[in-house]
Amino acid sequence: MTSRNEKVVMSYLCKVCTGKKTHLVSPHDIALNSSKKAVLSVAEIDEIMTSLSLENYIDFVVSDSKNGYYYCVTLKKKGQTFLEDAKRQRKTLGLLVLRSMFLATVSFVFGLILKAIFK
């Protein structure tokens, strides 16, 4: 998953589609619910849905109706674990930053001690 917009759309789909069931989602619903994080056009949503399908996150079929078209979306195994994987990545990044800050502090203190000894 490369773009921020893909992550926004995928997190919305994970919230809407639970389990292995198929859900109808309109591109306008996706645009409205992701408008706080990103502004997406219907054409961009079409590209993102195709990209997510190629990356094995979702299966979708376009369904026409009187009010426009809808996506029949089913999450694949990789899509079902998307939120947990994202949470795990954030936790790992946070621990990496904390470890780096700790090592920088220890290095600074060690440098001060060596400077005091060899002055």
C-alpha positions as MATLAB code, in Angstrom:
seq = 'MTSRNEKVVMSYLCKVCTGKKTHLVSPHDIALNSSKKAVLSVAEIDEIMTSLSLENYIDFVVSDSKNGYYYCVTLKKKGQTFLEDAKRQRKTLGLLVLRSMFLATVSFVFGLILKAIFK';
ca = [
       0.000    0.000    0.000;
       1.703    3.120   -1.166;
      -0.536    6.143   -0.947;
      -2.261    7.806    1.963;
      -5.534    7.860    0.037;
      -5.414    4.071   -0.356;
      -4.958    3.713    3.393;
      -7.902    6.040    4.081;
     -10.196    4.118    1.722;
      -9.009    0.748    3.048;
      -9.589    1.753    6.675;
     -13.129    2.864    5.778;
     -13.787   -0.420    3.972;
     -12.509   -2.380    6.984;
     -14.919   -0.520    9.247;
     -17.882   -1.066    6.927;
     -17.180   -4.613    5.761;
     -16.947   -7.010    8.669;
     -16.224  -10.687    8.317;
     -16.393  -12.447    4.984;
     -19.683  -10.920    3.923;
     -20.176   -8.843    0.788;
     -21.293   -5.243    1.277;
     -22.637   -2.627   -1.097;
     -20.701    0.618   -0.891;
     -21.159    3.622   -3.148;
     -18.224    5.785   -4.227;
     -20.071    8.788   -2.768;
     -20.204    7.111    0.670;
     -16.471    6.495    0.502;
     -15.826   10.107   -0.515;
     -18.067   11.485    2.249;
     -16.612    9.328    5.010;
     -13.019    9.965    4.010;
     -13.491   13.715    3.421;
     -12.041   14.588    6.851;
      -8.719   12.969    5.955;
      -8.539   13.351    2.169;
     -10.550   14.853   -0.664;
     -11.263   12.133   -3.216;
     -13.073   12.274   -6.516;
     -15.083    9.369   -7.901;
     -12.402    8.733  -10.540;
      -9.705    8.546   -7.845;
     -11.845    6.143   -5.826;
     -12.234    3.929   -8.903;
      -8.443    3.837   -9.322;
      -7.909    3.148   -5.622;
     -10.440    0.303   -5.629;
      -8.709   -1.262   -8.628;
      -5.333   -0.865   -6.952;
      -6.575   -2.443   -3.699;
      -7.982   -5.335   -5.691;
      -4.665   -5.866   -7.489;
      -2.812   -5.760   -4.157;
      -5.051   -8.575   -2.832;
      -6.852   -6.540   -0.161;
     -10.366   -6.735   -1.603;
     -12.552   -8.314   -4.237;
     -15.117   -5.999   -5.773;
     -17.664   -5.939   -8.554;
     -19.319   -2.800   -9.894;
     -23.121   -2.942   -9.734;
     -25.403   -0.446  -11.488;
     -28.605    0.887   -9.963;
     -31.052    3.766  -10.446;
     -29.054    6.024   -8.127;
     -25.663    5.433   -9.732;
     -23.329    2.537   -9.226;
     -22.179    0.625   -6.190;
     -19.252   -1.604   -5.341;
     -19.973   -5.100   -4.042;
     -16.937   -5.375   -1.756;
     -15.563   -8.456   -0.033;
     -12.443   -8.225    2.107;
      -9.749  -10.796    1.432;
      -7.597  -12.204    4.230;
      -5.010   -9.434    3.784;
      -7.793   -6.840    3.938;
      -9.326   -8.328    7.079;
      -6.045   -7.909    8.977;
      -5.319   -4.418    7.607;
      -6.294   -2.481   10.766;
      -4.327   -4.790   13.062;
      -1.286   -4.612   10.781;
      -1.452   -0.800   10.711;
      -1.721   -0.699   14.501;
       1.263   -3.024   14.810;
       3.304   -0.836   12.430;
       2.538    2.305   14.452;
       3.536    0.540   17.667;
       6.796   -0.691   16.135;
       7.595    2.799   14.828;
       6.900    4.328   18.254;
       9.188    1.825   19.959;
      11.896    2.519   17.391;
      11.675    6.269   18.047;
      11.770    5.745   21.829;
      14.775    3.439   21.535;
      16.590    5.965   19.352;
      15.884    8.756   21.841;
      17.105    6.589   24.728;
      20.324    5.680   22.911;
      20.952    9.331   21.990;
      20.488   10.353   25.632;
      22.810    7.611   26.881;
      25.385    8.565   24.260;
      25.190   12.234   25.289;
      25.593   11.421   28.990;
      28.483    9.051   28.240;
      30.158   11.809   26.206;
      29.786   14.273   29.093;
      31.314   11.769   31.505;
      34.263   11.112   29.182;
      34.736   14.842   28.674;
      34.805   15.386   32.465;
      37.306   12.564   32.973;
      39.774   13.600   30.283;
      39.579   17.360   30.822;
];
